[in-house]
Amino acid sequence: MRIRRAMRKKPLRRPVKKPRLKRQRIMQQKKRLVGAGISEEQLKHMNTREIRAAIRKTGA
């Protein structure tokens, strides 16, 4: 028997999200927000969900 397409679609075949790339994305987003006028002191107290919402709000 050959391996069908459905059997190859397992999560093991998918690329894994890496924490290093997530940290890089967050740092890039913070730099964009600083450029948009948000102070670094405010960014220290923001979590990732708030950072993403601020990017959408400011259009940074």
HELIX and SHEET records of a PDB file:
HELIX    1   1 ARG A    5  ARG A    8  1                                   4    
HELIX    2   2 PRO A   11  ARG A   13  5                                   3    
HELIX    3   3 PRO A   19  GLY A   35  1                                  17    
HELIX    4   4 GLU A   40  LYS A   44  1                                   5    
HELIX    5   5 THR A   48  THR A   58  1                                  11    
END                                                                             
